[in-house]
Amino acid sequence: MSTPGPRLRLAFMGTPAFAVPTLRALLDAGHEVVAVYSQPPRPANRGHKLTPSPVHQAAEAAGIPVRTPKSLRNADEQKAFADLGLDAAVVVAYGLILPAPVLWAPRLGCFNLHASLLPRWRGAAPIQRAVWAGDEETGIAVMAMSEGLDEGPIVLEERIDIGPDDTAGTIHDRLSALGGPLMVDGLALIATGRVTPRPQPAEGVTYAAKITKDEARLDFSQSAEAVDCQIRALAPSPGAFTEILGERCKVLRAEPLPETGHDIAPGTTLDDQLTIACGIGALRLLTVQRAGRGPQAAADLLRGFPVPAGTRVG
């Protein structure tokens, strides 16, 4: 769409790589980003050196002051935010709750970029949950923020299909690229009064809870299609896993074979090519990562790590 609008005085609030294209799109559109808020630097890599977030690094590279409060609930932080004199704040995967004094400080309000078709998949892990549920489409929305969790009215949204080979990683990248232009257009419409945000429907609300470590373990008693959705939802990170010959292995790609008829217990290999019996059908593992090693095609892994038919997996 490319909707022209006035230059706005903004704060940007975000943390992961997903948010960086939106920050850059706002700058490219000529908006004045006077401050960036991001999660505090955290230990990373083997040396556990404190490392700024991707948004923090992008802001510093653009010469924008960065603030990293641990909370926005205290009065001093809220006053510092209000003193910025903002037209609006843009929030993309920031990771902190915005209390009411922060939400209502900017002249136009705070606007969130959320990676789902609201009200489906409100919450922390909308991309993973959409892929895991086998949804055929998802999208990204510009939402006028309210005090409820992802409950605000929608300014704009864009839909995309989820294909059978899509992973959380591929959907993440596609939505991240779409988010910047969508936010620029949404702000222009809001600033010029050309849109009235529409309330979310009361029906169809689902919540995308954060992925837990326990959820990453594969359960082959499910159908092959369900296990494949789990693998794709957790790829590339944190990675679904199972145990093969006593080793914990991540499974990053697989192929469901729903027509494979068998009377073998789920979790048993049907051949020597890592085809595993499921509750319904079977699943052939295609990309596997052993502990301490990089991802490998199953054929390459099996050359030095043979897994014979009849092996119990998991």
KEKOL-738468 format. One record per residue: residue in three letters; x, y, z of N, C-alpha, C, O in turn. Coordinates in steps of 0.2 Angstrom, whole numbers, plus 2048, in hexadecimal, padded with zeros to 3 digits. Layout:
! residues N
[ALA,[X,Y,Z],[X,Y,Z],[X,Y,Z],[X,Y,Z]],
...
This chain:
! residues 314
[MET,[804,7FA,800],[800,800,800],[804,806,800],[803,80A,7FB]],
[SER,[809,809,803],[80D,80F,803],[808,815,804],[806,818,7FF]],
[THR,[806,816,80A],[802,81C,80B],[806,822,80E],[809,821,813]],
[PRO,[806,827,80B],[80A,82D,80D],[807,830,813],[801,830,814]],
[GLY,[80B,832,818],[809,835,81E],[80E,83A,821],[814,83A,81E]],
[PRO,[80D,83D,826],[811,842,829],[817,83F,82D],[817,839,82F]],
[ARG,[81C,843,82E],[822,840,831],[820,840,839],[81E,845,83B]],
[LEU,[821,83B,83C],[81F,83A,843],[825,839,848],[82A,837,846]],
[ARG,[824,83C,84E],[829,83B,853],[827,834,857],[822,834,85A]],
[LEU,[82C,830,857],[82A,829,859],[82F,826,85E],[835,828,85E]],
[ALA,[82D,821,862],[831,81D,865],[830,816,862],[82B,814,861]],
[PHE,[836,812,862],[835,80B,860],[837,807,865],[83C,808,869]],
[MET,[833,801,866],[834,7FD,86C],[834,7F6,869],[82F,7F3,867]],
[GLY,[83A,7F3,869],[83A,7EC,866],[841,7E9,869],[845,7EC,86B]],
[THR,[841,7E2,868],[847,7DF,86A],[84A,7DA,865],[850,7DB,863]],
[PRO,[847,7D5,862],[84A,7D0,85E],[84B,7D3,856],[849,7D8,854]],
[ALA,[84E,7CE,853],[850,7D0,84B],[849,7D1,848],[849,7D5,843]],
[PHE,[844,7CE,84A],[83D,7CE,846],[83B,7D6,846],[838,7D8,841]],
[ALA,[83D,7DA,84B],[83B,7E1,84B],[83F,7E6,847],[83D,7EB,846]],
[VAL,[845,7E3,845],[84A,7E8,842],[848,7EB,83C],[848,7F1,83B]],
[PRO,[845,7E7,837],[842,7EA,831],[83D,7EF,832],[83D,7F4,82E]],
[THR,[839,7EF,837],[834,7F4,838],[837,7FB,83A],[836,800,838]],
[LEU,[83C,7FA,83F],[840,800,841],[843,803,83B],[843,809,83A]],
[ARG,[846,7FF,836],[84A,802,830],[844,805,82C],[846,80A,829]],
[ALA,[83E,802,82B],[839,805,827],[837,80C,829],[836,810,825]],
[LEU,[836,80C,830],[834,813,833],[839,818,831],[837,81E,82F]],
[LEU,[840,817,832],[845,81C,830],[845,81D,829],[846,823,827]],
[ASP,[844,818,825],[844,819,81D],[83E,81E,81B],[83F,821,816]],
[ALA,[839,81D,81F],[833,821,81D],[833,828,820],[82F,82C,81F]],
[GLY,[839,82A,823],[83A,831,825],[837,833,82C],[838,838,82E]],
[HIS,[835,82E,830],[833,82F,837],[839,830,83B],[83E,82E,83A]],
[GLU,[837,834,841],[83D,836,846],[83C,831,84B],[838,832,850]],
[VAL,[840,82D,84C],[840,828,851],[845,82B,856],[84B,82A,856]],
[VAL,[842,82D,85C],[847,831,861],[849,82C,866],[84E,82E,86A]],
[ALA,[847,826,867],[849,822,86C],[847,81B,86A],[842,81A,867]],
[VAL,[84B,816,86C],[84A,80F,86B],[84A,80C,872],[84F,80D,875]],
[TYR,[845,808,873],[845,804,879],[846,7FC,877],[843,7FA,872]],
[SER,[84A,7F9,87B],[84B,7F2,87A],[84D,7EE,880],[84E,7F2,885]],
[GLN,[84D,7E8,880],[84E,7E4,886],[856,7E5,888],[85A,7E6,883]],
[PRO,[858,7E5,88E],[85F,7E6,890],[863,7E0,88D],[861,7DB,88B]],
[PRO,[86A,7E2,88B],[86E,7DD,889],[86F,7D7,88D],[86E,7D7,893]],
[ARG,[86F,7D1,88A],[86F,7CB,88D],[875,7C7,88B],[878,7C8,886]],
[PRO,[877,7C2,890],[87D,7BE,88E],[87C,7BA,888],[876,7B7,887]],
[ALA,[881,7B9,883],[880,7B5,87D],[886,7B2,87B],[88C,7B3,87D]],
[ASN,[885,7AC,877],[88B,7A8,875],[88F,7A5,87A],[88D,7A5,880]],
[ARG,[894,7A2,879],[898,79E,87D],[89B,7A2,883],[89C,7A0,889]],
[GLY,[89D,7A8,881],[8A0,7AC,886],[89B,7B0,88B],[89D,7B3,890]],
[HIS,[895,7AF,88A],[890,7B2,88E],[891,7BA,88E],[88F,7BD,893]],
[LYS,[893,7BD,889],[894,7C4,889],[88E,7C8,888],[88A,7C6,884]],
[LEU,[88D,7CD,88C],[887,7D1,88B],[886,7D4,884],[88A,7D7,882]],
[THR,[880,7D2,881],[880,7D4,87A],[879,7D8,879],[874,7D5,87B]],
[PRO,[879,7DE,876],[873,7E1,875],[86F,7DE,870],[871,7DA,86C]],
[SER,[868,7DF,870],[863,7DC,86C],[864,7DE,865],[868,7E3,864]],
[PRO,[862,7DA,860],[862,7DD,859],[85F,7E4,858],[862,7E7,854]],
[VAL,[85A,7E5,85B],[857,7EC,85A],[85C,7F1,85D],[85D,7F6,85B]],
[HIS,[85E,7F0,863],[863,7F4,867],[869,7F6,862],[86B,7FB,861]],
[GLN,[86C,7F0,85F],[871,7F1,85A],[86F,7F5,854],[873,7FA,852]],
[ALA,[86A,7F4,851],[867,7F8,84B],[866,7FF,84D],[868,804,849]],
[ALA,[864,801,853],[862,808,855],[869,80B,856],[86A,811,854]],
[GLU,[86E,808,859],[874,80B,85A],[878,80D,854],[87B,812,853]],
[ALA,[877,808,84F],[87A,809,848],[877,80F,845],[87A,812,841]],
[ALA,[870,810,846],[86D,816,843],[86E,81D,848],[86B,822,846]],
[GLY,[871,81C,84D],[872,822,851],[86D,824,856],[86C,82A,857]],
[ILE,[868,81F,857],[862,821,85B],[864,81F,863],[866,819,864]],
[PRO,[862,823,867],[863,821,86F],[85F,81B,870],[859,81A,86E]],
[VAL,[862,816,874],[85F,810,876],[85E,810,87E],[862,812,882]],
[ARG,[858,80E,880],[856,80D,887],[854,806,888],[851,803,884]],
[THR,[857,803,88E],[856,7FC,88F],[853,7FB,896],[856,7F8,89A]],
[PRO,[84E,7FE,898],[84B,7FD,89F],[849,7F6,8A0],[846,7F3,89B]],
[LYS,[849,7F3,8A6],[847,7ED,8A8],[83F,7ED,8A8],[83C,7E7,8A8]],
[SER,[83C,7F2,8AA],[835,7F3,8AB],[833,7FA,8A9],[837,7FF,8A9]],
[LEU,[82D,7FB,8A7],[82A,801,8A6],[824,803,8AB],[820,808,8AA]],
[ARG,[825,800,8B0],[81F,801,8B5],[821,806,8BA],[81C,808,8BE]],
[ASN,[827,808,8BB],[829,80D,8C0],[828,815,8BD],[828,816,8B7]],
[ALA,[826,819,8C1],[824,820,8BF],[82A,824,8BB],[828,827,8B7]],
[ASP,[830,822,8BD],[835,826,8BA],[836,824,8B2],[837,828,8AE]],
[GLU,[835,81D,8B1],[835,81B,8AA],[830,81E,8A6],[830,81F,8A0]],
[GLN,[82A,81E,8A9],[824,820,8A6],[824,828,8A4],[822,82A,89F]],
[LYS,[827,82C,8A9],[828,833,8A8],[82D,834,8A2],[82C,838,89E]],
[ALA,[833,830,8A2],[838,831,89D],[835,82F,896],[837,832,891]],
[PHE,[830,82A,896],[82D,829,88F],[828,82E,88D],[828,830,888]],
[ALA,[824,831,892],[820,836,890],[823,83D,88E],[821,840,88A]],
[ASP,[829,83E,891],[82D,844,890],[830,844,888],[832,849,886]],
[LEU,[82F,83E,885],[832,83E,87E],[82D,842,879],[82F,844,874]],
[GLY,[827,843,87C],[822,847,878],[821,844,871],[821,847,86C]],
[LEU,[81F,83D,871],[81E,839,86B],[817,83A,868],[812,83C,86B]],
[ASP,[817,83A,861],[811,839,85D],[80E,832,85E],[808,831,85F]],
[ALA,[813,82D,85E],[811,826,85F],[817,822,861],[81D,824,860]],
[ALA,[816,81C,863],[81B,817,865],[819,810,861],[813,80E,860]],
[VAL,[81E,80D,85E],[81E,807,85A],[821,801,85E],[826,802,860]],
[VAL,[81D,7FC,85F],[81F,7F7,863],[81F,7F0,85F],[81A,7EE,85C]],
[VAL,[825,7ED,85F],[826,7E7,85B],[82A,7E2,85F],[830,7E2,860]],
[ALA,[826,7DD,862],[82A,7D8,866],[82F,7DA,86B],[834,7D8,86B]],
[TYR,[82C,7DF,86F],[830,7E3,874],[832,7DE,87A],[838,7DD,87B]],
[GLY,[82D,7DB,87D],[82E,7D7,882],[82C,7D9,889],[82D,7D6,88E]],
[LEU,[82A,7E0,889],[828,7E2,890],[820,7E5,88F],[81E,7E7,88A]],
[ILE,[81D,7E4,895],[816,7E7,895],[816,7EE,895],[81A,7F1,899]],
[LEU,[812,7F1,891],[811,7F9,891],[80B,7FB,896],[806,7F9,894]],
[PRO,[80D,7FE,89B],[807,800,8A0],[804,806,89D],[806,809,898]],
[ALA,[7FE,807,8A0],[7F9,80C,89D],[7FD,813,89C],[7FC,816,897]],
[PRO,[801,815,8A1],[804,81C,8A0],[808,81C,89A],[809,822,897]],
[VAL,[80B,817,898],[810,816,892],[80B,816,88C],[80C,819,887]],
[LEU,[806,812,88C],[802,811,886],[7FF,817,884],[7FE,818,87E]],
[TRP,[7FD,81B,889],[7F9,821,887],[7FD,828,887],[7FA,82D,886]],
[ALA,[804,827,887],[808,82D,887],[809,830,880],[808,836,880]],
[PRO,[80A,82C,87B],[80A,82F,874],[804,832,872],[7FE,830,874]],
[ARG,[804,837,86E],[7FE,83B,86B],[7F9,836,868],[7F3,837,869]],
[LEU,[7FC,832,863],[7F8,82D,860],[7F7,826,863],[7F2,823,861]],
[GLY,[7FB,825,868],[7FB,81E,86B],[801,81A,869],[806,81C,866]],
[CYS,[800,814,86B],[806,80F,86A],[803,80A,865],[7FD,807,865]],
[PHE,[807,807,860],[805,803,85B],[80A,7FD,85B],[810,7FD,85A]],
[ASN,[807,7F7,85B],[80A,7F1,85B],[80A,7ED,855],[805,7ED,851]],
[LEU,[80F,7EA,853],[80F,7E6,84D],[80F,7DE,84F],[814,7DC,853]],
[HIS,[80A,7DB,84E],[809,7D4,851],[808,7CF,84B],[805,7D0,846]],
[ALA,[80C,7CA,84C],[80D,7C5,847],[808,7BF,847],[809,7B9,847]],
[SER,[801,7C1,846],[7FC,7BD,845],[7F6,7C0,842],[7F6,7C6,842]],
[LEU,[7F1,7BD,841],[7EA,7BF,83F],[7E6,7C0,845],[7E2,7BB,846]],
[LEU,[7E6,7C5,848],[7E3,7C6,84F],[7DB,7C6,84D],[7D9,7C8,848]],
[PRO,[7D7,7C3,852],[7D9,7C1,859],[7DC,7BA,85A],[7DD,7B7,85F]],
[ARG,[7DE,7B6,854],[7E1,7B0,855],[7E8,7B1,856],[7EC,7B5,853]],
[TRP,[7EB,7AD,85B],[7F2,7AD,85D],[7F4,7B4,860],[7F9,7B7,85E]],
[ARG,[7F0,7B6,865],[7F3,7BC,86A],[7F8,7B9,86E],[7F8,7B3,870]],
[GLY,[7FD,7BD,870],[802,7BA,874],[809,7BA,871],[80B,7BD,86C]],
[ALA,[80D,7B5,875],[815,7B6,874],[817,7B2,86E],[81D,7B4,86B]],
[ALA,[814,7AD,86C],[817,7A8,866],[812,7A7,861],[811,7A2,85F]],
[PRO,[810,7AD,85D],[80A,7AC,858],[80D,7A8,852],[809,7A4,84F]],
[ILE,[813,7A9,850],[815,7A6,84A],[816,79E,84B],[813,79A,847]],
[GLN,[819,79C,850],[81A,795,852],[813,792,853],[812,78C,850]],
[ARG,[80F,795,856],[808,792,858],[804,791,851],[800,78C,851]],
[ALA,[804,796,84D],[801,795,847],[803,78F,842],[7FF,78B,840]],
[VAL,[80A,78F,842],[80D,789,83E],[80B,782,842],[809,77D,83E]],
[TRP,[80C,782,848],[80B,77C,84C],[803,77A,84B],[802,774,84B]],
[ALA,[7FF,77E,84B],[7F7,77D,84B],[7F5,77A,844],[7F0,778,843]],
[GLY,[7FA,77B,83F],[7F8,779,838],[7F4,77F,835],[7F1,77D,830]],
[ASP,[7F4,785,837],[7F1,78A,834],[7F3,78B,82C],[7F9,78A,82B]],
[GLU,[7EE,78C,828],[7F0,78D,821],[7F2,794,81F],[7F5,796,81A]],
[GLU,[7F1,799,824],[7F3,7A0,823],[7F4,7A3,829],[7F2,7A1,82F]],
[THR,[7F8,7A9,829],[7F9,7AD,82F],[7FA,7B4,82C],[7F8,7B5,826]],
[GLY,[7FD,7B8,830],[7FE,7BF,82D],[801,7C4,832],[804,7C1,837]],
[ILE,[801,7CA,831],[804,7CF,835],[7FF,7D5,836],[7FC,7D7,831]],
[ALA,[7FE,7D8,83C],[7FA,7DD,83D],[7FD,7E3,841],[801,7E2,845]],
[VAL,[7FB,7E9,83F],[7FC,7EF,842],[7F6,7F0,847],[7F0,7F1,845]],
[MET,[7F7,7F0,84E],[7F2,7F1,853],[7F3,7F7,857],[7F9,7F8,859]],
[ALA,[7EE,7FA,858],[7EE,800,85D],[7EE,7FD,864],[7E9,7F9,866]],
[MET,[7F3,7FE,868],[7F3,7FA,86E],[7EF,7FC,873],[7ED,802,874]],
[SER,[7EC,7F7,877],[7E8,7F9,87D],[7EB,7F5,883],[7F1,7F2,883]],
[GLU,[7E8,7F5,889],[7EB,7F2,88F],[7EA,7EB,88F],[7EE,7E7,893]],
[GLY,[7E6,7E8,88B],[7E5,7E1,88B],[7EA,7DE,886],[7ED,7E1,882]],
[LEU,[7EC,7D7,887],[7F1,7D4,883],[7EF,7D3,87C],[7EA,7CF,87A]],
[ASP,[7F2,7D7,877],[7F1,7D7,870],[7E9,7D7,86E],[7E7,7D4,86A]],
[GLU,[7E6,7DB,872],[7DE,7DC,871],[7DC,7E2,86E],[7D6,7E3,86D]],
[GLY,[7E1,7E7,86C],[7E0,7ED,869],[7DD,7EC,862],[7DD,7E7,85F]],
[PRO,[7DA,7F2,860],[7D6,7F2,859],[7DC,7F2,853],[7E1,7F4,854]],
[ILE,[7DA,7EF,84E],[7DE,7EE,848],[7DE,7F4,843],[7D9,7F6,841]],
[VAL,[7E4,7F6,842],[7E5,7FC,83D],[7E6,7F9,836],[7E2,7FB,831]],
[LEU,[7EA,7F4,835],[7EB,7F1,82E],[7EE,7EA,830],[7F0,7E8,835]],
[GLU,[7ED,7E5,82B],[7EF,7DF,82B],[7F1,7DC,824],[7EE,7DF,81F]],
[GLU,[7F6,7D7,824],[7F7,7D4,81E],[7F8,7CD,81F],[7FB,7CA,824]],
[ARG,[7F5,7C9,81A],[7F4,7C2,81B],[7FA,7BE,816],[7FB,7C1,811]],
[ILE,[7FC,7B8,819],[800,7B4,815],[7FE,7AD,816],[7FC,7AB,81B]],
[ASP,[800,7A9,811],[7FE,7A2,811],[804,79E,815],[80A,7A0,815]],
[ILE,[802,799,819],[807,795,81C],[808,78E,817],[803,78A,817]],
[GLY,[80D,78D,814],[80E,787,80F],[810,781,813],[812,782,819]],
[PRO,[810,77B,810],[812,775,814],[819,775,815],[81B,771,819]],
[ASP,[81D,779,812],[824,779,814],[827,77F,818],[82C,77F,81A]],
[ASP,[822,783,81A],[824,789,81E],[825,787,825],[822,782,828]],
[THR,[82A,78A,828],[82C,789,82F],[82B,790,832],[829,795,82F]],
[ALA,[82B,790,839],[82B,796,83D],[830,79B,83A],[82F,7A1,83A]],
[GLY,[836,798,838],[83B,79D,836],[839,7A0,82F],[83A,7A6,82E]],
[THR,[836,79D,82B],[835,7A0,824],[82F,7A5,825],[82F,7AA,822]],
[ILE,[82A,7A3,829],[824,7A7,82A],[827,7AE,82E],[825,7B3,82C]],
[HIS,[82B,7AD,833],[82E,7B2,837],[831,7B7,832],[830,7BD,832]],
[ASP,[835,7B5,82D],[839,7B9,828],[834,7BD,824],[835,7C3,822]],
[ARG,[82F,7B9,821],[82A,7BC,81D],[826,7C2,820],[825,7C7,81E]],
[LEU,[824,7C0,827],[820,7C5,82A],[824,7CB,82C],[822,7D1,82C]],
[SER,[82A,7CA,82E],[82F,7CF,830],[830,7D4,82B],[830,7DA,82C]],
[ALA,[830,7D2,824],[831,7D6,81F],[82B,7DA,81D],[82B,7E0,81B]],
[LEU,[825,7D7,81E],[81F,7DB,81D],[81D,7E0,822],[81A,7E5,821]],
[GLY,[820,7DF,828],[81E,7E3,82E],[820,7EA,82D],[81C,7EF,82F]],
[GLY,[826,7EC,82B],[828,7F3,82A],[823,7F7,826],[821,7FC,828]],
[PRO,[822,7F5,81F],[81E,7F9,81B],[817,7F9,81E],[813,7FF,81D]],
[LEU,[814,7F4,821],[80D,7F4,824],[80D,7F9,829],[808,7FD,82A]],
[MET,[812,7FA,82E],[812,7FE,833],[812,806,831],[80F,80A,833]],
[VAL,[817,807,82C],[817,80D,829],[810,810,826],[80E,815,827]],
[ASP,[80D,80B,822],[806,80D,820],[801,80E,825],[7FD,813,825]],
[GLY,[801,80A,82A],[7FD,80A,830],[7FD,811,833],[7F8,814,835]],
[LEU,[804,813,835],[805,819,838],[802,81F,834],[7FF,824,836]],
[ALA,[803,81F,82D],[801,824,829],[7FA,825,829],[7F7,82A,829]],
[LEU,[7F6,81F,829],[7EF,81F,829],[7EC,822,830],[7E7,826,830]],
[ILE,[7EF,820,835],[7ED,823,83C],[7EF,82A,83C],[7EA,82E,83F]],
[ALA,[7F5,82C,83A],[7F6,833,83B],[7F2,838,837],[7F1,83E,839]],
[THR,[7F0,836,831],[7EB,83A,82D],[7E4,839,82E],[7E0,83B,82A]],
[GLY,[7E2,834,833],[7DB,833,834],[7D7,82F,82F],[7D1,830,82E]],
[ARG,[7DB,82B,82B],[7D8,828,825],[7D6,821,827],[7D4,81D,822]],
[VAL,[7D7,81F,82D],[7D5,818,82F],[7D2,818,836],[7D4,81C,83A]],
[THR,[7CD,814,837],[7CA,813,83E],[7CC,80C,840],[7C9,807,83D]],
[PRO,[7D0,80B,845],[7D2,804,847],[7CC,800,848],[7C7,802,84C]],
[ARG,[7CC,7FA,846],[7C6,7F6,847],[7C7,7F1,84D],[7CC,7EE,84D]],
[PRO,[7C2,7F1,851],[7C2,7EC,857],[7C3,7E5,855],[7C1,7E3,84F]],
[GLN,[7C7,7E1,858],[7C8,7DA,857],[7C1,7D6,859],[7BE,7D8,85D]],
[PRO,[7BF,7D1,855],[7B9,7CE,856],[7BA,7CA,85D],[7C0,7C8,85F]],
[ALA,[7B4,7C9,860],[7B4,7C5,866],[7B5,7BD,865],[7B8,7BA,869]],
[GLU,[7B4,7BB,85F],[7B4,7B4,85D],[7BB,7B2,85B],[7BE,7B7,858]],
[GLY,[7BE,7AC,85C],[7C4,7AA,859],[7CA,7AC,85C],[7D0,7AC,85A]],
[VAL,[7C9,7AE,863],[7CF,7B0,867],[7D3,7A9,869],[7D0,7A5,86B]],
[THR,[7DA,7A9,867],[7DE,7A4,86A],[7E4,7A7,86C],[7E6,7AD,86A]],
[TYR,[7E8,7A4,871],[7EE,7A6,874],[7F4,7A2,872],[7F4,79C,872]],
[ALA,[7F9,7A6,870],[800,7A3,86E],[805,7A3,874],[809,7A7,874]],
[ALA,[804,79E,878],[809,79E,87E],[810,79D,87C],[811,79A,876]],
[LYS,[814,79F,880],[81B,79E,87E],[81D,797,87E],[81A,793,882]],
[ILE,[822,795,879],[824,78E,879],[828,78C,87F],[82D,790,880]],
[THR,[826,786,882],[82A,784,887],[82F,77E,885],[82E,77B,880]],
[LYS,[834,77D,889],[839,778,887],[836,771,886],[837,76D,882]],
[ASP,[831,76F,88B],[82E,769,88B],[82A,768,884],[829,762,882]],
[GLU,[827,76D,881],[823,76D,87B],[827,76B,875],[825,769,870]],
[ALA,[82E,76C,876],[832,76A,870],[833,763,86F],[836,761,869]],
[ARG,[832,75F,874],[833,757,873],[82D,755,86E],[827,756,86F]],
[LEU,[82F,751,869],[82B,74E,864],[827,748,867],[82A,744,86B]],
[ASP,[821,748,865],[81C,743,867],[819,73F,861],[815,741,85E]],
[PHE,[81C,739,860],[81B,735,85A],[814,732,85A],[812,72E,855]],
[SER,[811,732,860],[80A,72F,860],[805,733,85D],[7FF,731,85B]],
[GLN,[807,739,85B],[802,73E,857],[803,73C,850],[807,737,84E]],
[SER,[7FF,73F,84C],[7FF,73D,844],[805,740,841],[808,745,844]],
[ALA,[807,73E,83C],[80D,740,838],[80D,748,837],[812,74B,837]],
[GLU,[807,74A,835],[806,751,833],[807,755,839],[80A,75A,839]],
[ALA,[804,753,83F],[805,757,845],[80C,757,847],[80E,75D,84A]],
[VAL,[810,752,847],[817,752,849],[81B,757,844],[81F,75A,846]],
[ASP,[819,756,83E],[81C,75B,839],[81B,762,83A],[81F,766,83A]],
[CYS,[815,764,83C],[813,76B,83E],[817,76D,844],[819,773,844]],
[GLN,[818,768,849],[81C,76A,84F],[823,76C,84D],[826,770,84F]],
[ILE,[826,767,848],[82D,768,846],[82E,76F,843],[832,773,844]],
[ARG,[829,770,83E],[82A,777,83A],[828,77D,83F],[82B,782,83E]],
[ALA,[824,77C,844],[823,782,848],[829,783,84D],[829,789,84F]],
[LEU,[82D,77F,84E],[833,780,852],[839,780,84F],[83F,781,852]],
[ALA,[839,781,848],[83F,781,844],[840,789,842],[83B,78C,83F]],
[PRO,[846,78C,842],[84C,788,844],[84D,788,84B],[852,785,84E]],
[SER,[84A,78C,84F],[84B,78D,856],[844,78D,85A],[840,790,858]],
[PRO,[844,789,860],[849,785,863],[84B,77F,860],[850,77B,862]],
[GLY,[847,77C,85C],[848,776,859],[844,770,85C],[845,76F,862]],
[ALA,[840,76D,859],[83D,767,85C],[842,761,85D],[847,761,859]],
[PHE,[841,75D,862],[846,758,863],[844,751,865],[83E,751,867]],
[THR,[848,74C,864],[846,745,866],[84D,742,868],[852,745,867]],
[GLU,[84D,73C,86B],[853,738,86C],[853,733,867],[84F,72F,865]],
[ILE,[859,732,864],[85B,72D,85F],[861,729,861],[866,72C,862]],
[LEU,[860,723,862],[866,71F,865],[869,722,86B],[86F,722,86B]],
[GLY,[865,725,86F],[867,728,875],[86A,72F,875],[86C,732,87A]],
[GLU,[86A,732,86F],[86C,739,86E],[866,73D,86D],[862,73C,869]],
[ARG,[867,743,870],[862,748,86F],[863,74B,868],[868,74E,867]],
[CYS,[85E,74B,864],[85F,74E,85D],[859,753,85B],[853,751,85D]],
[LYS,[85B,759,859],[856,75D,856],[854,75B,84F],[858,758,84B]],
[VAL,[84D,75C,84E],[84B,75A,847],[848,761,844],[844,764,847]],
[LEU,[84B,763,83F],[84A,769,83C],[846,769,836],[843,76E,834]],
[ARG,[845,763,833],[841,762,82D],[83F,75B,82C],[843,756,82D]],
[ALA,[839,75A,82A],[837,753,829],[831,753,824],[82F,758,821]],
[GLU,[82F,74D,822],[82A,74C,81C],[825,747,81F],[827,741,820]],
[PRO,[81F,749,820],[81A,744,822],[818,740,81C],[817,742,816]],
[LEU,[817,73A,81E],[814,735,819],[80E,732,81B],[80E,72C,81E]],
[PRO,[808,735,81B],[802,734,81E],[7FF,72D,81B],[7FB,72A,81F]],
[GLU,[801,72B,815],[7FE,725,813],[801,71F,815],[7FF,719,813]],
[THR,[807,71F,818],[80B,719,81A],[807,715,81F],[806,717,825]],
[GLY,[805,70F,81D],[801,70B,822],[806,706,826],[80B,704,823]],
[HIS,[805,706,82C],[80A,702,830],[806,700,837],[801,703,839]],
[ASP,[809,6FB,83A],[806,6F9,840],[80C,6F9,846],[80C,6F5,84A]],
[ILE,[810,6FD,844],[816,6FE,849],[815,703,84E],[811,708,84D]],
[ALA,[818,702,854],[817,707,859],[819,70E,857],[81F,70F,855]],
[PRO,[816,714,859],[818,71A,857],[81F,71B,85B],[820,719,860]],
[GLY,[823,71F,857],[82A,720,859],[82F,71B,857],[835,71B,85A]],
[THR,[82D,716,853],[832,711,850],[833,712,849],[82F,714,845]],
[THR,[83A,711,848],[83C,713,841],[839,70D,83C],[83A,707,83E]],
[LEU,[837,70F,836],[834,70A,832],[839,707,82D],[838,702,829]],
[ASP,[83F,70B,82C],[844,709,827],[84B,70C,82A],[84B,70E,830]],
[ASP,[850,70C,826],[856,70E,828],[858,715,826],[85D,717,825]],
[GLN,[852,719,824],[853,720,821],[84F,725,826],[84D,72A,823]],
[LEU,[84E,723,82C],[84B,727,831],[844,729,82F],[842,72F,830]],
[THR,[840,724,82D],[839,724,82C],[836,722,833],[837,71C,834]],
[ILE,[832,726,836],[830,724,83D],[828,723,83D],[825,727,83B]],
[ALA,[826,71E,840],[81F,71D,841],[81C,722,845],[81F,723,84A]],
[CYS,[816,724,843],[812,729,847],[80B,726,849],[80A,720,847]],
[GLY,[808,729,84D],[801,727,84F],[7FD,726,849],[7F9,721,848]],
[ILE,[7FD,72A,844],[7FA,729,83D],[7FF,72B,838],[802,731,838]],
[GLY,[801,727,834],[806,728,82F],[80D,727,831],[80E,724,837]],
[ALA,[812,72A,82E],[819,72A,830],[81C,730,82D],[81A,734,829]],
[LEU,[822,731,831],[826,737,82F],[82D,736,82E],[830,732,831]],
[ARG,[82F,738,828],[836,737,826],[83A,73E,828],[839,743,826]],
[LEU,[83F,73D,82C],[843,742,82E],[848,744,829],[84B,740,826]],
[LEU,[849,74B,827],[84D,74D,822],[853,751,824],[858,750,821]],
[THR,[852,755,829],[858,759,82C],[858,758,833],[853,759,837]],
[VAL,[85E,756,836],[85F,754,83D],[865,757,83F],[86A,758,83C]],
[GLN,[865,759,846],[86B,75C,849],[86C,759,84F],[869,759,854]],
[ARG,[872,755,84F],[874,752,855],[877,757,85A],[87A,75C,858]],
[ALA,[878,755,860],[87A,75A,866],[881,75C,864],[885,758,863]],
[GLY,[883,762,864],[889,765,863],[88C,765,85C],[891,766,85A]],
[ARG,[887,764,857],[889,764,850],[884,768,84C],[87F,76A,84F]],
[GLY,[885,769,846],[881,76D,842],[87B,769,83F],[87C,763,83F]],
[PRO,[876,76C,83C],[871,768,838],[874,764,833],[878,766,82F]],
[GLN,[871,75E,832],[873,75A,82C],[86D,757,829],[868,756,82C]],
[ALA,[86E,756,822],[869,752,81F],[869,74B,822],[86E,748,823]],
[ALA,[863,748,822],[863,741,825],[867,73C,822],[86A,738,825]],
[ALA,[868,73D,81B],[86C,738,817],[873,739,81A],[877,734,81A]],
[ASP,[875,73F,81B],[87C,740,81D],[87D,73D,824],[882,73A,826]],
[LEU,[879,73F,828],[879,73D,82F],[879,735,830],[87D,732,834]],
[LEU,[876,732,82C],[875,72A,82C],[87C,727,82A],[87D,721,82C]],
[ARG,[880,72A,826],[886,727,824],[88B,725,82A],[88E,720,82A]],
[GLY,[88B,72A,82F],[88F,729,835],[88B,727,83B],[88E,726,840]],
[PHE,[884,727,83A],[880,726,840],[87A,722,83E],[874,724,83E]],
[PRO,[87B,71B,83C],[876,717,839],[870,716,83E],[872,715,844]],
[VAL,[86A,716,83C],[864,715,840],[860,710,83D],[85C,711,838]],
[PRO,[861,709,83F],[85D,704,83C],[856,704,83D],[853,707,841]],
[ALA,[852,700,838],[84B,700,839],[84A,6FC,840],[84E,6F8,842]],
[GLY,[844,6FE,843],[842,6FB,849],[845,6FF,84F],[844,6FD,855]],
[THR,[849,704,84E],[84C,708,854],[846,70D,857],[842,710,853]],
[ARG,[846,70D,85D],[841,711,861],[844,718,862],[84A,718,864]],
[VAL,[840,71D,860],[842,724,860],[83E,727,865],[838,726,866]],
[GLY,[842,72C,869],[83E,730,86E],[83E,72D,875],[83C,730,879]],
